[in-house]
């Protein structure tokens, strides 16, 4: 399970640098460099909100950001992303969330 504390804005948005630090395991300066280097081809700057001069994200934009992190960190990011989601869900609810997200499958014999 992931052991990282995320700061949230009063309206529930996540600080982008915190997310990158959790995924990469590196310091805030590196996280901010990663965020600056992501061009609009990978992640539109309009996806960021700002709170106290820092980039913040909604949950859906946070998930998009994780998917476009630099290649050397992307493989581990996907695994950590599952840990983040799992740690945010009460025990036993993750399977239900998964099936709701993909829709109920039609099983034929």
Buried (B, 14 or more C-beta within 10 A) or exposed (E): EBEBEBEEBEEEBBBBBBBBBBBBEBEEEBBBEBBEEBEEEEBEEEBBBEBEEBBBBBEEBBBBBBEBBEEEBEEEBEEBBEBBBEEEBEEEEBEEEEEEEEEEEEEEE
